Amino acid sequence: MTIERDGDNVSGIAASGQDAISLTDETNPDVILMDIGLQRYMNGIEAAEIIKEKINIPVIFLTAHSDNKILQRIHSMKPAYFISKPFTDDDLRIALKLSLGR
């Protein structure tokens, strides 16, 4: 709601890593807001790795879990931004503006 209220479009919402990959293929978004804890067979990091192999797109990671192993894996992907939950609307706005070069 925050994204749309600020005048940007949300291409879609995916509940699984595979859905996120398919949605990205279909909609070609400007940025991806990816939760690390996606459901089913693949987490958000794995989905983002597959997406970034296909296209160069900024990825903002969201997570409530920030242990060293996860942080190192995310860091190696050179994400556009990283947001820890819980986060504020302003945290999201800042991440999007920096990721999109606004």
Secondary structure, DSSP 4 states (H G I P E B T S, - for coil): -HHHHTTPPP----SBHHHHHHHHHHH--S-EEEES--BTT--HHHHHHHHHHHS---EEEEES---HHHHHHHHHT--SEEEESS--HHHHHHHHHHHHT-
